[in-house]
């Protein structure tokens, strides 16, 4: 039996973020990928034979068609309303850019689209953040990729470039509450960003089809099994 993995290419956007940075390293380690294209606003310091890096304006994705060709597309874009400044600016990063990326890469022949969303994502939510994430998921689902994988982590743990006081406080609280988070509550446990990145790359190798939603507990299980 031939157990060799099929050679393929990957595209990543959001590589400078907390999850995206880890996702990039795992993509470069994954032997099934012969090329990993990364679209960034500022150059990365990462150097690798498989890495094909391009500095672009995300608002002009449609002008970079030659860099949007890949079988697997990993979207790790995300911000906060505080960092974005306004709800409109937040929606541009967390809705407009992922939707445009999905539409353009599907047109270019992508088979799988993997995206970071959030626990609680719901297009009918009263919470603006969750509603935008839900709208994003719903819009991409309608594009009918061969496989659409949605990752809904709880609070992300890891060293960010910017300090977020609220997240630091929440992380301490979540750590204290972790022993009590069992059964249905396990999906609310905080999760390391590196494990989300690892799970994204692992899921892309599973040959799953259709729409697949992974919440924190399942993301953690997949990351643990990949060790």
Backbone as numpy.savetxt, mean C-alpha at the origin, in Angstrom:
# Nx Ny Nz CAx CAy CAz Cx Cy Cz
8.54 -31.65 -11.61 7.70 -30.46 -11.61 8.57 -29.21 -11.61
8.20 -28.21 -12.41 8.95 -26.96 -12.49 8.45 -26.00 -11.42
9.31 -25.74 -10.42 8.93 -24.87 -9.32 9.45 -23.45 -9.47
10.02 -23.13 -10.63 10.55 -21.80 -10.83 9.43 -20.77 -10.86
9.70 -19.62 -10.23 8.72 -18.56 -10.23 8.72 -17.84 -11.58
7.57 -17.39 -11.98 7.45 -16.63 -13.21 8.09 -15.27 -13.00
8.93 -14.85 -13.96 9.56 -13.54 -13.88 8.53 -12.47 -14.22
8.50 -11.40 -13.44 7.55 -10.33 -13.69 8.11 -9.00 -13.20
7.35 -7.93 -13.44 7.79 -6.60 -13.05 6.81 -5.99 -12.06
7.31 -5.06 -11.25 6.48 -4.40 -10.25 6.62 -2.88 -10.37
5.56 -2.19 -10.01 5.55 -0.73 -9.95 5.13 -0.33 -8.54
5.85 0.61 -7.95 5.54 1.09 -6.60 5.45 2.60 -6.59
4.41 3.11 -5.97 4.28 4.54 -5.75 4.04 4.75 -4.26
4.74 5.73 -3.69 4.66 5.94 -2.24 5.83 5.31 -1.51
6.96 5.14 -2.19 8.11 4.44 -1.61 8.79 5.22 -0.50
8.52 6.51 -0.39 9.16 7.30 0.67 8.36 7.27 1.97
7.20 6.63 1.95 6.35 6.55 3.13 6.75 5.43 4.07
6.05 5.34 5.20 6.38 4.35 6.23 6.24 2.92 5.72
5.10 2.60 5.11 4.90 1.26 4.57 5.64 1.10 3.24
5.58 2.13 2.40 6.20 2.05 1.08 7.68 1.78 1.12
8.38 2.35 2.11 9.81 2.12 2.22 10.14 0.66 2.47
9.35 0.02 3.33 9.56 -1.41 3.59 9.13 -2.24 2.39
8.02 -1.84 1.78 7.54 -2.57 0.61 8.61 -2.60 -0.48
9.27 -1.47 -0.68 10.32 -1.40 -1.70 11.43 -2.40 -1.43
11.90 -2.47 -0.20 12.99 -3.39 0.12 12.59 -4.84 -0.11
11.34 -5.18 0.24 10.88 -6.56 0.02 10.67 -6.85 -1.47
10.24 -5.85 -2.23 10.10 -6.04 -3.68 11.46 -6.31 -4.31
12.47 -5.60 -3.88 13.80 -5.79 -4.43 14.39 -7.15 -4.05
13.98 -7.66 -2.88 14.45 -8.98 -2.44 13.71 -10.11 -3.14
12.49 -9.87 -3.55 11.66 -10.92 -4.15 12.23 -11.34 -5.50
12.60 -12.61 -5.60 13.29 -13.10 -6.79 12.41 -13.19 -8.03
11.11 -13.15 -7.87 10.23 -13.25 -9.04 10.20 -11.95 -9.85
10.67 -10.86 -9.25 10.67 -9.58 -9.97 12.03 -9.33 -10.62
11.98 -9.04 -11.90 13.21 -8.71 -12.63 13.45 -7.21 -12.67
12.38 -6.43 -12.46 12.50 -4.97 -12.42 11.46 -4.40 -11.47
11.86 -3.41 -10.70 10.96 -2.72 -9.79 11.02 -1.22 -10.12
9.95 -0.72 -10.71 9.88 0.70 -11.07 9.28 1.48 -9.91
9.90 2.57 -9.55 9.44 3.39 -8.44 9.22 4.82 -8.93
8.04 5.36 -8.63 7.73 6.75 -8.97 7.74 7.55 -7.67
8.57 8.58 -7.62 8.76 9.36 -6.40 8.77 10.86 -6.69
8.52 11.64 -5.64 8.61 13.10 -5.78 10.05 13.57 -5.62
10.81 12.86 -4.76 12.21 13.20 -4.53 13.05 11.92 -4.65
14.28 12.02 -5.12 15.12 10.82 -5.31 15.31 10.05 -4.02
15.32 8.72 -4.14 15.60 7.86 -3.00 17.09 7.55 -2.96
17.59 7.20 -1.80 19.01 6.87 -1.69 19.27 5.39 -1.95
18.20 4.62 -2.12 18.33 3.18 -2.35 18.96 2.93 -3.73
19.90 2.01 -3.76 20.56 1.63 -5.02 20.45 0.11 -5.17
19.97 -0.33 -6.34 19.83 -1.76 -6.58 19.76 -2.00 -8.09
20.29 -3.13 -8.53 20.32 -3.45 -9.96 18.91 -3.50 -10.57
17.92 -3.92 -9.78 16.55 -4.06 -10.30 15.74 -2.77 -10.22
16.27 -1.78 -9.51 15.50 -0.57 -9.26 15.55 0.40 -10.44
14.37 0.81 -10.88 14.21 1.78 -11.97 13.43 2.96 -11.39
14.14 4.02 -11.00 13.55 5.12 -10.24 13.29 6.34 -11.13
12.11 6.97 -10.92 11.75 8.14 -11.71 11.12 9.19 -10.81
11.65 10.39 -10.85 11.11 11.51 -10.08 10.06 12.21 -10.94
8.82 12.27 -10.44 7.72 12.83 -11.23 6.81 13.68 -10.35
5.89 14.36 -11.01 4.81 15.08 -10.35 3.60 14.14 -10.38
3.12 13.72 -9.21 2.02 12.76 -9.17 0.76 13.31 -9.83
0.66 14.61 -9.91 -0.49 15.21 -10.56 -0.45 15.09 -12.07
0.69 14.62 -12.60 0.85 14.47 -14.04 1.21 13.03 -14.42
0.61 12.09 -13.71 0.89 10.67 -13.96 0.66 10.28 -15.41
-0.37 10.88 -16.02 -0.73 10.49 -17.38 0.36 10.82 -18.40
1.32 11.65 -18.03 2.40 11.99 -18.96 3.59 11.04 -18.85
3.46 10.03 -18.00 4.57 9.10 -17.77 4.19 7.67 -18.11
3.45 7.51 -19.20 2.96 6.19 -19.59 4.04 5.14 -19.73
5.24 5.55 -20.18 6.32 4.58 -20.38 6.80 3.98 -19.07
6.50 4.64 -17.94 6.94 4.13 -16.63 5.81 3.43 -15.87
4.67 3.28 -16.49 3.51 2.71 -15.81 3.22 1.27 -16.23
4.16 0.66 -16.90 3.97 -0.71 -17.38 4.56 -1.70 -16.39
3.70 -2.52 -15.80 4.13 -3.54 -14.83 2.98 -4.50 -14.59
3.31 -5.72 -14.24 2.25 -6.69 -13.94 1.61 -6.44 -12.58
2.44 -6.10 -11.59 1.95 -5.87 -10.23 2.17 -4.41 -9.84
1.10 -3.75 -9.39 1.19 -2.35 -9.00 0.92 -2.23 -7.50
1.87 -1.65 -6.78 1.74 -1.47 -5.33 1.57 0.02 -5.04
0.44 0.39 -4.46 0.15 1.78 -4.15 0.19 1.99 -2.64
1.20 2.72 -2.18 1.37 2.98 -0.75 1.22 4.46 -0.43
0.49 5.17 -1.25 0.26 6.59 -1.01 -0.64 6.81 0.20
-0.39 7.87 0.92 -1.24 8.18 2.07 -0.70 9.36 2.83
-1.59 10.16 3.38 -1.19 11.30 4.19 -2.20 11.47 5.32
-2.14 12.57 6.00 -3.12 12.90 7.04 -3.72 14.26 6.69
-4.89 14.54 7.22 -5.51 15.83 6.95 -4.64 16.94 7.53
-4.03 16.70 8.69 -3.16 17.69 9.31 -1.98 18.01 8.41
-1.34 16.98 7.87 -0.17 17.20 7.02 -0.57 17.80 5.67
-1.70 17.35 5.13 -2.15 17.85 3.84 -2.61 19.30 3.93
-3.19 19.66 5.07 -3.62 21.04 5.28 -5.11 21.25 5.15
-5.74 20.56 4.19 -7.18 20.69 3.98 -7.74 19.32 3.60
-9.06 19.19 3.71 -9.69 17.94 3.30 -9.51 17.73 1.80
-9.54 18.80 1.04 -9.39 18.69 -0.41 -7.99 18.17 -0.78
-6.98 18.68 -0.10 -5.62 18.24 -0.37 -5.42 16.79 0.06
-6.05 16.43 1.19 -5.98 15.03 1.64 -6.61 14.10 0.61
-7.78 14.48 0.10 -8.49 13.64 -0.86 -7.68 13.48 -2.15
-6.93 14.50 -2.52 -6.12 14.40 -3.73 -5.09 13.28 -3.60
-4.45 13.19 -2.44 -3.42 12.17 -2.22 -4.02 10.79 -2.01
-5.07 10.70 -1.22 -5.62 9.40 -0.82 -6.73 8.88 -1.72
-7.23 9.72 -2.62 -8.26 9.27 -3.55 -7.86 9.53 -5.01
-7.62 10.77 -5.35 -7.37 11.12 -6.75 -6.16 10.40 -7.33
-5.03 10.44 -6.63 -3.82 9.82 -7.16 -3.94 8.30 -7.30
-4.43 7.58 -6.27 -4.59 6.13 -6.42 -5.54 5.76 -7.55
-6.63 6.52 -7.72 -7.60 6.21 -8.77 -6.96 6.41 -10.14
-6.26 7.52 -10.29 -5.60 7.78 -11.57 -4.55 6.71 -11.87
-3.77 6.34 -10.84 -2.75 5.31 -11.02 -3.38 4.00 -11.44
-4.48 3.63 -10.80 -5.15 2.37 -11.13 -5.65 2.37 -12.56
-6.29 3.45 -12.97 -6.84 3.52 -14.32 -5.74 3.47 -15.37
-4.66 4.20 -15.14 -3.57 4.25 -16.12 -2.82 2.92 -16.22
-2.55 2.30 -15.07 -1.81 1.04 -15.10 -2.66 -0.10 -15.64
-3.96 -0.06 -15.39 -4.83 -1.07 -15.99 -4.80 -0.95 -17.51
-4.85 0.28 -17.99 -4.77 0.52 -19.43 -3.45 0.00 -20.01
-2.40 0.04 -19.17 -1.08 -0.42 -19.61 -0.89 -1.92 -19.42
-1.92 -2.62 -18.96 -1.87 -4.08 -18.87 -1.57 -4.68 -17.52
-1.67 -3.92 -16.44 -1.41 -4.48 -15.10 -2.42 -5.56 -14.76
-1.96 -6.60 -14.08 -2.82 -7.71 -13.66 -3.31 -7.54 -12.22
-2.40 -7.07 -11.34 -2.73 -6.95 -9.93 -2.53 -5.52 -9.46
-3.46 -5.05 -8.64 -3.33 -3.73 -8.02 -3.46 -3.93 -6.52
-2.44 -3.53 -5.78 -2.41 -3.69 -4.33 -2.35 -2.31 -3.70
-3.23 -2.02 -2.75 -3.30 -0.67 -2.19 -3.43 -0.68 -0.67
-2.79 0.30 -0.04 -2.94 0.49 1.40 -4.16 1.35 1.64
-5.09 0.84 2.42 -6.29 1.58 2.79 -6.23 1.78 4.30
-7.32 1.57 4.99 -7.32 1.74 6.44 -8.44 0.94 7.07
-8.20 0.47 8.27 -9.25 -0.19 9.02 -10.40 0.79 9.21
-11.61 0.35 8.90 -12.76 1.24 9.02 -13.15 1.91 7.73
-12.43 1.64 6.65 -12.75 2.23 5.36 -14.19 1.89 4.97
-14.96 2.90 4.61 -16.37 2.71 4.30 -16.88 3.95 3.56
-17.35 3.79 2.32 -17.84 4.96 1.57 -19.04 5.65 2.21
-19.67 4.99 3.18 -20.84 5.56 3.85 -20.53 6.03 5.27
-19.25 6.02 5.64 -18.86 6.42 6.99 -19.11 7.91 7.23
-19.42 8.24 8.47 -19.56 9.65 8.85 -18.21 10.30 9.07
-17.17 9.47 9.18 -15.82 9.98 9.39 -15.18 10.23 8.02
-14.77 11.46 7.79 -14.24 11.85 6.47 -13.09 10.94 6.02
-12.12 10.70 6.89 -10.96 9.86 6.55 -11.41 8.48 6.06
-12.26 7.83 6.83 -12.73 6.49 6.46 -13.56 6.52 5.19
-14.31 7.59 5.00 -15.16 7.70 3.80 -14.31 7.83 2.53
-13.25 8.62 2.61 -12.37 8.77 1.45 -11.70 7.43 1.11
-11.25 6.73 2.12 -10.63 5.42 1.89 -11.64 4.45 1.27
-12.87 4.49 1.78 -13.91 3.62 1.22 -14.25 3.98 -0.21
-14.31 5.27 -0.51 -14.57 5.72 -1.87 -13.47 5.24 -2.81
-12.23 5.32 -2.35 -11.10 4.87 -3.15 -11.19 3.38 -3.47
-11.46 2.58 -2.44 -11.59 1.13 -2.65 -12.71 0.82 -3.65
-13.84 1.46 -3.47 -15.01 1.21 -4.33 -14.73 1.57 -5.77
-14.06 2.70 -6.00 -13.78 3.14 -7.36 -12.82 2.19 -8.07
-11.79 1.74 -7.38 -10.82 0.83 -8.01 -11.44 -0.55 -8.24
-12.28 -0.99 -7.32 -12.94 -2.28 -7.48 -13.73 -2.34 -8.79
-14.33 -1.23 -9.17 -15.14 -1.18 -10.39 -14.29 -1.33 -11.65
-12.98 -1.17 -11.53 -12.10 -1.28 -12.70 -11.84 -2.73 -13.07
-12.16 -3.64 -12.18 -12.10 -5.08 -12.46 -10.72 -5.56 -12.92
-9.73 -5.31 -12.07 -8.42 -5.92 -12.28 -8.55 -7.43 -12.14
-7.62 -8.17 -12.69 -7.61 -9.61 -12.49 -7.57 -9.91 -10.99
-6.82 -9.07 -10.26 -6.76 -9.20 -8.80 -6.62 -7.81 -8.20
-7.46 -7.51 -7.21 -7.40 -6.23 -6.50 -7.29 -6.55 -5.02
-6.16 -6.19 -4.42 -5.88 -6.52 -3.03 -5.89 -5.25 -2.18
-6.73 -5.24 -1.16 -6.86 -4.08 -0.28 -6.31 -4.43 1.10
-5.41 -3.61 1.60 -4.81 -3.84 2.92 -5.32 -2.77 3.87
-6.00 -3.22 4.93 -6.60 -2.31 5.90 -5.94 -2.48 7.26
-4.75 -1.92 7.43 -4.07 -2.05 8.73 -4.71 -1.16 9.78
-4.50 -1.53 11.03 -4.88 -0.67 12.16 -3.75 0.35 12.32
-3.50 0.81 13.53 -2.45 1.80 13.77 -1.10 1.24 13.31
-0.39 2.02 12.50 0.90 1.59 11.98 2.03 1.97 12.93
2.91 1.02 13.20 4.06 1.26 14.06 5.33 1.31 13.21
6.26 2.15 13.62 7.51 2.28 12.87 8.04 3.69 12.99
9.27 3.88 12.57 9.90 5.19 12.68 9.58 6.04 11.45
8.79 7.07 11.65 8.45 7.99 10.57 9.48 9.12 10.50
9.52 9.77 9.33 10.42 10.91 9.17 9.91 12.11 9.96
8.58 12.20 10.09 8.01 13.29 10.88 7.44 12.73 12.18
7.49 13.52 13.23 7.00 13.08 14.54 5.50 13.34 14.64
4.74 12.32 15.01 3.30 12.45 15.18 2.94 12.13 16.63
2.71 13.17 17.42 2.45 12.98 18.84 1.26 12.05 19.10
0.18 12.27 18.37 -1.02 11.46 18.56 -0.75 9.98 18.34
0.03 9.67 17.32 0.32 8.26 17.02 1.22 7.66 18.09
2.15 8.45 18.65 3.02 7.94 19.71 2.20 7.58 20.95
1.27 8.45 21.29 0.41 8.20 22.45 -0.46 6.98 22.20
-1.02 6.90 20.98 -1.88 5.77 20.64 -1.10 4.46 20.66
0.14 4.49 20.20 0.96 3.28 20.17 1.19 2.74 21.58
1.46 3.63 22.52 1.66 3.22 23.92 0.38 2.61 24.47
-0.76 3.26 24.18 -2.04 2.76 24.66 -2.37 1.40 24.05
-2.10 1.26 22.77 -2.40 0.00 22.08 -1.54 -1.14 22.62
-0.29 -0.83 22.94 0.61 -1.84 23.49 0.08 -2.34 24.83
-0.43 -1.42 25.64 -0.97 -1.79 26.95 -2.24 -2.63 26.82
-3.01 -2.35 25.79 -4.29 -3.03 25.60 -4.17 -4.33 24.80
-3.03 -4.57 24.19 -2.86 -5.72 23.29 -3.30 -7.05 23.91
-2.93 -7.35 25.17 -3.34 -8.64 25.75 -4.86 -8.83 25.80
-5.59 -7.72 25.87 -7.05 -7.81 25.94 -7.69 -7.86 24.56
-6.90 -7.61 23.54 -7.45 -7.60 22.17 -7.38 -9.00 21.59
-8.39 -9.79 21.90 -8.47 -11.16 21.42 -9.78 -11.35 20.67
-9.87 -12.45 19.95 -11.09 -12.72 19.19 -11.34 -11.64 18.15
-12.55 -11.11 18.08 -12.91 -10.09 17.08 -12.10 -8.79 17.21
-11.51 -8.58 18.39 -10.76 -7.35 18.63 -9.33 -7.39 18.08
-8.89 -8.56 17.63 -7.51 -8.70 17.16 -7.22 -7.79 15.97
-8.23 -7.51 15.15 -8.00 -6.69 13.97 -7.67 -5.24 14.33
-7.89 -4.87 15.60 -7.60 -3.50 16.03 -6.19 -3.35 16.61
-5.46 -4.47 16.72 -4.11 -4.40 17.24 -3.22 -3.59 16.30
-2.33 -2.78 16.88 -1.37 -2.03 16.07 -0.46 -3.02 15.35
0.08 -2.60 14.21 0.90 -3.50 13.41 2.12 -2.76 12.88
3.23 -3.45 12.83 4.45 -2.85 12.31 4.33 -2.59 10.80
4.76 -1.41 10.38 4.69 -1.06 8.96 5.48 -2.05 8.11
6.59 -2.55 8.63 7.39 -3.49 7.85 6.61 -4.77 7.56
5.73 -5.16 8.50 4.93 -6.36 8.28 3.86 -6.13 7.23
3.35 -4.92 7.15 2.37 -4.60 6.10 3.06 -4.65 4.74
4.24 -4.05 4.65 4.99 -4.09 3.40 5.34 -5.51 2.98
5.73 -6.32 3.95 6.07 -7.72 3.67 4.86 -8.49 3.18
3.71 -8.26 3.82 2.48 -8.95 3.43 2.04 -8.56 2.03
2.20 -7.29 1.67 1.83 -6.85 0.32 2.60 -7.63 -0.74
3.89 -7.74 -0.54 4.73 -8.45 -1.52 4.40 -9.93 -1.54
4.13 -10.49 -0.37 3.79 -11.91 -0.27 2.47 -12.21 -0.98
1.46 -11.37 -0.76 0.15 -11.58 -1.38 0.26 -11.53 -2.90
1.13 -10.68 -3.41 1.29 -10.57 -4.86 1.82 -11.84 -5.49
2.38 -12.74 -4.66 2.92 -14.00 -5.18 1.94 -15.16 -5.03
0.76 -14.90 -4.47 -0.18 -15.98 -4.14 -1.12 -16.40 -5.27
-1.07 -15.70 -6.38 -1.95 -16.02 -7.51 -3.43 -15.96 -7.14
-3.79 -15.04 -6.28 -5.20 -14.84 -5.94 -5.87 -14.02 -7.04
-7.18 -14.19 -7.17 -7.92 -13.41 -8.16 -9.10 -12.72 -7.50
-9.67 -11.76 -8.20 -10.82 -11.04 -7.67 -10.43 -10.03 -6.61
-11.41 -9.63 -5.81 -11.19 -8.64 -4.76 -10.88 -9.33 -3.44
-9.78 -8.96 -2.84 -9.35 -9.57 -1.58 -9.03 -8.47 -0.57
-9.67 -8.53 0.60 -9.48 -7.52 1.63 -8.77 -8.15 2.83
-7.68 -7.52 3.25 -6.88 -8.03 4.36 -6.86 -7.00 5.48
-7.39 -7.37 6.64 -7.34 -6.49 7.80 -6.14 -6.89 8.66
-5.87 -6.10 9.69 -4.62 -6.23 10.44 -4.28 -7.66 10.88
-5.24 -8.36 11.42 -4.95 -9.71 11.91 -4.46 -10.61 10.78
-5.13 -10.56 9.65 -4.73 -11.39 8.50 -3.40 -10.91 7.92
-3.19 -9.60 7.89 -1.92 -9.05 7.40 -0.78 -9.59 8.25
-0.98 -9.59 9.57 0.06 -10.07 10.49 0.34 -11.55 10.26
-0.71 -12.34 10.05 -0.53 -13.77 9.81 0.26 -14.03 8.54
-0.01 -13.26 7.50 0.71 -13.43 6.23 2.17 -13.04 6.40
2.41 -11.93 7.09 3.79 -11.48 7.31 4.57 -12.51 8.14
3.93 -13.05 9.16 4.58 -14.05 10.00 4.91 -15.31 9.21
4.04 -15.70 8.30 4.26 -16.92 7.52 5.36 -16.73 6.49
5.69 -15.47 6.17 6.71 -15.20 5.16 8.10 -15.14 5.76
8.22 -15.24 7.08 9.53 -15.16 7.72 10.31 -16.44 7.52
